[in-house]
Amino acid sequence: MSGARLDSEFVRRALGLTRSGGSGRAYASVCADSRQAAPGALFAALPGERTHGVEHLADAAARGAVGAIVPIGHEIPALDLEWFAVQDPVRALGDLAAAWRAAARARVVGITGSSGKTTVKEMLAAALSVGRSVHATRGNLNSLVGLPLTILEAPPEADVWVLELGANAPGEIARLAEIAAPRDAVVTTVSRAHLERFGSVENVLREKLDLIRGADPSGVVVVGERPSDLVRAAREIRPDTVVAGIEEEADYRPERASWDADRAEFERGGVEYAVSVGGEHHLRDALIAAAVAEGIGLPPREIAGGLATFKPLGWRGALRRMNGLTVVADCYNANPESFEAAIAYCVSAFPDRRLAAAVGTMLELGSASDEAHREVAGRLLETGFGPIVATGEFVGAFERLASAGVTGPNFAGGASAPAGPVVAAADADEAGRILSDLLRGDEVVLVKGSRGVHMEQAVDRLAGVFDGEPLAAVAGGRGAGAGPDEPAEGPLRAFGGERR
């Protein structure tokens, strides 16, 4: 947050603390990481995976914090902080954000979904940005901690807040909707994500629908067209739900649409829209964002102008060209459906290019993990990717396919060069190093995995080898004396036969 906007009395009322008449201190910002504490900050001491925030109170104070939310019963150290003792600091942070949201005049749009929500959030923020003040979730701060922090840094004078809501356990979307109190609700899609805690796609759907249940009846509800169960269930809750997509059944659909490697565009009502990111999945994202903006009341040409300013965020489907090599870096979200979208994008956008991949584990799939990884591995082989470097759960998936005699076609992506081997790597960094040795330098390389496995390290390795070098220097393979399809020597483990 910027500017002193929370005083002690406001904080106490929001947290339901009985003693009134606070210290009179004013808080310029709220943080949950002591390293981010600035002069005048209120520090929320929250439990973490390895440590608890109470262990970092002195650090927060040293950096300028003047107050702290702490669990009841914690011994108060001798620090010049105003103390707010609560039963549950995480819930208290949410209560504080809910109070700040209630005091603001902004229109709030909540966005959730198994995949695509961050991209749709960024597209919608761009679409709304012409002529109005928009505050959007930074990155994907969409959790029980990230959403409150996003709200607490939102300027109250903004016209629209575009907030991303995520969940990896039942009940979280309902709580996040309670905090954000959205007027409008968007569900991008529902698929096999976080099954470790949800157990089934049906439970994921039920969770995502809590955003629609928590939206204001006067607001706009937009959902993607896949899966059909999402459409059906959303309309049962809100019959006025708008379905955005490219199929005939969609309420908001284009009259014309196209996409390639770098761009997706559509025409509707005589207005042409375009976003600077390719693939059918991004076309669908853009349609969802445009449908929301139009539902809110923006003129179509204004929406098109805003969408034209959209830029892909971080490691989500980023396209990097390294001389002759093209890298599709999709290292932030991974589930079977998002993998299928990425594979389909590579195949359709680069029909005459040799395809390769470095793949990392899809996390939090629970008992469905083995089947899901085997399914994606099979799809990569079926569509002609090769060479492929597998890490984590994909190692076992390719091994099982090899044992069953499943192999890919002889030619990758319709190109004239034979597909290479499937090779195991210990981690993302090694995957990038191994793949660099297997490539000629003119391929399209998909690098994808869940955020927690850091597949961006493989991208960095590829950049270190191929960026800045002319294509002629890499066209003959990376290893000394290696031909175009002969990997250099190294600690490689190939699946389904002899290493070649």
N, C-alpha and C positions, 0 to 999 in steps of 0.2 A: 504494500500500500504506500501511497505517497501522500504526505500531509498528515497532521495530527487530527484524526477523525474519530477515534474512540477514546472516551474518557473513562475513568475508573468506575463511575456510577453506571454507565452504559454496560460495561463488562459485567458488573455484579448483577444487574437486573437480568441480563441475557443468560447468565449461568445459574440463576435461581438462588443466589446466595442471600441469606436472610439479613446479614448486616448491611445497612445502607450507609450513605455518607462516606464514600470511598476517599482515597488519599488525595483526590484532585489531580492525579497524574493523567497525562494525555499520552495516547499510544499512536505512534506514527506508522507502525507496521506490526504484523503478526507473523511469526515464523515457527517452524517445528524442527529446525536444524540450527544448532547453536552457531554454526559457521556462517549462517545467513543473517545472524542478529546484527542490527544496525542501531545507531543511537535512537533511543525512544521506542525500541521494540518491545512487544509482549511476546514472551517465549512460551510455547506450549510444550511441556515436558511429557512426551508420549513414549509408550513402549515401542521398542524396535526389535529387529530380528536378533541382533547381537547385544545391544545395550539399551538401557532406558534413558530417556531424556533427563531424568533427575541427576544422572551422572555428569551432565554437561551444563549444569546451572551456572557454575563459576565461569565457564568459558563464555556463555551467553552474556553474563553480566559484564565481563571484561570487554566485550565487543560493543556494549552500549545498551543492552536490554535493561528496562527499568521495572518490569513486572514479569510474573511467571504463573502459568496454570500448572498445578502439581496435584498428584493424588493425595487424598486425605490419608493422614497417618505418616506421611514422609517427614523425616526430621528436617526442620527448617534451618538451613545453614546461615551463617552470619554474613549475609549479602544485602546490599542496598536495593532490594527488589520488593515490589508490592506482591503479596501472595494471594492467589486465588485457589483454594483447596477444594477439590471436587472428587466425587466418587469415581468418575470415568473421564479422564482427560480427553480421550478421542471424542466421546459424545459431547463433552463440553465445547470442544472446538467447533463441532457441527452446530451446536446451539447458538454459539456466538455468531457464526456465519449466517444462520437463519434469521437472527435479529437484524444483522446488517442488511440482508436481502429485503426484509420486511420494511426497512426504513428507506429503501431506494425506490425510485420511480421507473426504473428500467423495465422493459419487456424482456422476459427470460425465455429462451428457447433451450430445451433440454434434448440432448442427442445421445442415444445408446445404440447398441448392436454388437453382434459377435465380431464383425470386421467392418472396416470402412468408416467408422464413426469419427475418427480423427480427420480423415480426408474430407468428409462431408462437413464437419465443423469448420475447417479452414475454407472450404468452398463457400459455405453459407456466410461466414464472416466477410469474405470478399464480396459476395453478391449484395450484402446489406450495406457495404461501406461507402457507397456513393451518396454523399449528402447527409450522412448521419454518423453519430459516434457509436462505435461497436467495441465491446470488450469480449474477448474470447479466451477460453482455456488455453494456457500456455502448454505446448507439447501435448501430453496426455495426462495432466494432473486431474484425474477423474475419480479418485478413490475416496474413502471416508476421511482421508487426510487431505488429499490433493484438491478435491472439490471445495471444501471449506476455505482453504488457502486461496484458491482462485477467486471465490466470492469476496473474501476479505481484502483483496487487492483491487477489486473492481471499483471504478469511479462511480459514485452514486448519480452523477449527472449524465452518464452514458444513456443513449437511447435504447440500446439492445445489448443484453448479455447472451452470448452463445456458449453454453456450458455442456461439456462432455461428461457423461455419467458411465462409469464402468463398474463391473462387479465380478468377483471370483468366488462368492459364497452366497447362499440364499439370504434374502432379506435386505441386501445392500442397496438395490435400486430403490426400493420403497423408502429407505432412510434417506438416500440422496435426494429423492424427489421431495421429501418432507423439508429438507434443508433448502433446496433451490426454489421450491414452489414455482415450477415452470408454468407459464401460460400455454406454451406450445410444446408438442412432443414429437420426436422423430425416432423411429426405429429403422436402422438401415437394413439389417438382415439378422437371421438367427441360424446358427450352425453349431457344429461340434467344437465348442470352446469351453474351457474350465470344467470339463466333465468330471475331473477328479473330485470336485465338491458338489457339482450339481447332479451328477449321476446319469442324466439323460438329456437329450435335446429338448424333450417336452418340458423338463424343469427349467432349462435355459430360456425357452419361450415364455414360460410363466413369469420368470424373473424380469425379462425385458418389458413385458406388458405392464409391469407395475409403474413404469414411467407414464404410460398412457392413462392409467388409473389415477395417477397423481397430478395430471395436467388440469389446468382450468377448463371448465366446460365451454368457455367462450373462445378458447384458443384453437389453433390449427393442429391437426394430427396428420402426419405424413409417414408412410412406411414404404420400404422397398417391395418389389413384387415377388421376391424369393425369400423363403419358401412359401408355398400357397397357404400353409398352416398359419403363418404370420398374418397374411391378409385376412383370412377368415376370422381369426381370433381378435384381431384389432377392430374389425367391423362389428363384432359382437359387443365390444366395450363401447366403441364410438362409431355409430353407423355413418357418420360424416367423414370417416377416415379417407384421406386421399392416397391412392396407390400410384407411385411414380415408377416408371420403367419403360421398356421398349416393346413389350408384348401388347397384343391387341386388348387384353383385359385391363391394362393400366388406365387409370383416370387421367394421369398427366403423362402424356407420351409425345414423342416428336413426330412430325410429318416426314422428316428426313434426318438421318443420322449417319455418321461415319467416324472412324478412328484409325490411327496408325501408331507408329512407335512413340511419337512426341506430342500428339494432339488428339483430342476428342471434340467433336462438334455436332450440333444438332440445330434443326430449324423448327420453330413452332410459332404459328400465328404470324408468319411473315418476318419474324425476328430470328436472326442467326446468333447462336451462342457457341462459345468455344472455350476450352480450358487447355492449358499448356502441359498436358500429361496424357499419355496414350492408353489404349486398351478399352475393351468393352466394359470392364468393371468400373473404370473411372468415368465412362460415359454415364453409367447408371448412377454413380455418386453425384455427378453434376445435375442430373435430372431431379434427384431428391432435393438437392440444395435449391434449385430453381423453383421447384414446386412449393417449398416452404416460403421462400421469399415472395412469390406471387400470392400465396395464401395470406401472408401478412399484409399484403396490399401494395407492394412495390410495382411500378410499371415494368413490363418486360424488357424494354430497351435499357432501362437502368440496371436491371438484374444482369443482362448480358454484358454491360460495361464493367460491372463489378467482377463477374466471373472471369473476365479477360485478365484481371490482375492476379489471379490465383497462382501461387507457386507451391510445388510439392514440399512437404515438411519432412526434414530429417531423412531417415532411412526407409521411408515408406514408398516403395516403387520408384526410387530415384534412378534415373538413367544416366550412367556415366560412360563417356566415350574416352578410351585410352588409346589414341591413335586408331589402329584397325580393330581393336577389341571394344566390344560394347558390353557393359556390365549393368544388369538389372539388379540393383541393390534393394532388397525387400527384407530388411533385417529387424523389423519391429513387431510384427504380428504374424503368427503362424498357426493355422489350423487346416484341416483337410480342404475346406472350401476356399480359403484364401490361397492355398498352394495351387489348387486347380485353376483359379483365376490367373495366377502368375504364370503358370505353365501355358495356359491358353493364350495369354498375351504374347509370350515369347514366340509361340508357334505361328500365330496369325500376323503379328507385326513384323516378323522377320522370316518370311516364307522361304527365302533362298539362302539362309545363313546356317552354318553349322552351330548346333546348340550344345552347351556344356553347363555344368552346375556344380555348386558346392552347397550342400544342404545340412542343416542342423536340426536338432530335436524340436518337435512341437510339444511344448510343455503343458502340463495340467490336463491331460486327456484321460487320466485314470485307467480303468480297465479297458477302455477303447483304444489305448495307445498303440499296442502291437498291430492291431488290424488297420488303424489309421495310417501308421507309418508304412506298412506293407502296401496299402492302397496307393499312397502317393509315390512310393518307389516304383511300383508297377506302372503308374501313369507316366513317370519320367522315362522309363524304358520304352513304353509303348509309343510315345511321341518322338522318340529318336534322340534324346539327350545322351551325350557321351563325348568326352569323358565326364564322369560324375565322381566327385569326392564326397564321401559320406562320413558324418560324425554322429556321435551319440546314438540315439535310438534307430537312426537310419542304417547304422552298420548291421545290426541284427536283421533289419527288414530286408536288406539286399541279400544277406546271407541266406535267409529262408527262401527268397525267390530263386536264388542260384541253385539251392539244393533241390528245388522243385522243377528245375530245368527251364525257368522263365528267363528269357533274354530279350533284349530289344532288337529292333530292325537293324539291318546292316548299315543303313545310311541315316544320318542325323538331319532332321529338319528339311529334307529334300535336297540337301547339299550333295556334292559329288565326293566328299571325303567320308570314309567309314567311321562309324561311331567308335569312340575309344572305350577303355575299360572302366569298371566301377572300382574305386579304391577307397580304403578306409583311412581315416586320419584321427588323431587323438583329440584334436580340438580345432577351433575355427582358424587359428593362426597357422597351424600345420596344414589345414585344408587349403588355404590360400597358397602356401609355398608349394605343395604338391601339384595343385592345379596349374600353377604357373609353368611348371615343368612339362605338363601334358598338353599345353595349348600351342597352337601355331601362331596365334596373335590376331586372327581375323574372325573369331567366334563371337557369338552372343552368349554371355555367361549369366545364369540365374544364381544369385546368392541369397539364400532365404533360410530363416529359422526364427524361433521365438527370441524375444529380446534378451532373455536370460542366458542365451548361449553365445551372444556377442559375435554373430557372423560378420559384422562390419570389419572385424579383424582380417577376415579373408579378403575383403575388398581392399583394405590397406595394403595387404601383401601383393595383390594383383597390381595395384597402382604403383607400387615400388618397382615392379618389373616392367610394366608396359607403358606407363605414363612417361612422356618425354622421349620415347624412342621411336624412330620411324618404323613403319610396318615391315619394311624389307629386313630389318634387323631381327625380327621375331618370326618371320614367316616359315623358317626352317625348323622350328622347335627350339626349346630352351636348353636342352642338355647338349653337352659336347658330342658331336657326331650323331645326334638324334635326328631321325627323319620326321616328317610331319605328323605321323601317327605312332611314333615309337617313344614312349616315355623315357626320360633320363633315369639313370640308376639312382636309387635311394630307398628309404625304408617304406616301401609301398606294399600293401596287401590287397591283391585283386580278388574279386569274387567270381565264382563260377568257372574256374579253370586256371590255366597257367598265365602268369603275368607276361605280357608281350610288349 
